[in-house]
Amino acid sequence: QLQLVESGGDLVQPGGSLRLSCAASGFTLEDYAIGWFRGAPGKVREGVSCISRGDASTYYVDSVKGRFTISRDNAKNTVYLQMNSLKPEDTAVYYCNAPLGPEKFLASWGQGTQVTVSS
């Protein structure tokens, strides 16, 4: 069964940092591009960052460039999202998945992990 499990979310003050993890089971992460998305449950999700298969080139939405870093540990079959200089507008539920095309994804959406940035 294909499954992705997100973890690492927490309540953090503005300017703080968090590292999110996306652990895969049932498939090999390095065989797919993996993206991080955020939003409210049941709402349209925003693409935040993506790491490609193969050369692991990365993409970031403008609002997180210079603050977030996506990486992949093939041995652990896990993708990470290091988030620094967090802002209140980063507050959301964060999800990971493998995009296969427009509105098409490899796995069912998981529970996500809640990130709350507040003083």
C-alpha positions in Angstrom: 0.0 0.0 0.0 1.3 3.4 -1.0 1.5 5.7 2.0 3.1 9.0 3.0 3.3 10.1 6.6 4.1 13.7 7.5 5.5 14.7 10.9 7.4 17.5 12.6 4.8 20.2 12.8 4.5 22.3 15.9 3.7 25.7 17.4 6.6 28.1 16.9 7.2 31.8 17.3 7.8 34.1 14.4 11.4 33.8 13.2 11.7 30.2 14.5 12.5 27.0 12.6 11.0 23.6 12.1 12.0 20.5 10.1 9.1 18.5 8.5 9.5 14.9 7.5 7.7 12.9 4.8 8.2 9.2 5.2 7.1 6.8 2.4 6.1 3.2 2.5 5.1 0.9 -0.3 7.3 2.7 -2.9 10.7 4.3 -3.3 10.7 8.1 -2.9 13.8 8.7 -5.2 11.8 7.2 -8.1 9.4 10.2 -8.0 9.4 13.9 -7.8 8.1 14.7 -4.3 6.3 17.9 -3.3 5.3 19.7 -0.1 1.9 21.4 -0.1 0.0 23.4 2.5 -3.5 24.4 3.2 -6.5 23.9 5.4 -8.2 20.5 5.5 -10.7 20.2 2.7 -9.4 23.3 1.0 -7.3 23.7 -2.2 -3.6 23.1 -1.3 -0.8 25.4 -2.3 2.4 23.9 -3.7 5.3 25.0 -1.6 8.3 23.1 -2.7 9.3 20.1 -4.9 12.4 18.0 -5.4 12.8 16.1 -8.6 13.7 12.5 -9.1 17.2 11.9 -10.4 19.3 15.0 -10.1 17.2 16.3 -7.1 16.7 19.7 -8.6 14.4 21.8 -6.4 11.6 24.3 -6.8 10.1 26.8 -4.3 7.1 29.1 -4.4 8.2 32.7 -4.2 6.9 33.2 -0.7 9.3 30.7 0.8 12.4 31.2 -1.3 15.5 31.7 0.8 13.7 30.4 4.0 12.7 26.8 3.2 15.0 24.0 2.0 13.7 20.6 0.6 16.0 17.6 0.7 15.8 13.8 0.4 17.5 11.0 2.3 17.2 8.0 0.0 18.5 5.6 2.7 15.6 6.5 5.0 13.1 6.9 2.1 12.3 10.3 3.5 11.9 13.8 2.2 12.5 16.8 4.5 11.4 20.4 4.5 13.6 22.7 6.6 11.7 25.8 7.4 13.6 28.8 8.8 12.5 32.4 9.5 8.9 31.3 9.9 6.2 33.9 9.5 2.5 33.8 10.7 1.4 33.4 7.1 3.2 30.0 7.0 0.6 28.7 9.4 -1.1 25.7 7.7 -1.4 22.0 7.5 1.5 20.7 5.5 1.2 17.6 3.3 3.6 15.7 1.0 2.8 13.7 -2.2 4.2 12.7 -5.5 2.6 14.8 -8.3 2.0 12.8 -11.5 0.3 15.5 -13.5 -2.3 18.3 -13.1 -4.4 17.3 -10.1 -3.0 13.8 -10.2 -1.0 12.3 -7.3 0.6 9.0 -6.6 -0.8 8.4 -3.1 -3.9 9.3 -1.2 -3.5 12.5 0.9 -2.3 11.8 4.5 -3.3 13.6 7.7 -0.6 16.2 7.2 1.2 18.0 10.0 0.1 21.2 11.6 2.5 24.2 11.6 1.4 27.2 13.6 3.5 30.3 13.7 2.3 32.6 16.5 3.7 34.7 19.4 
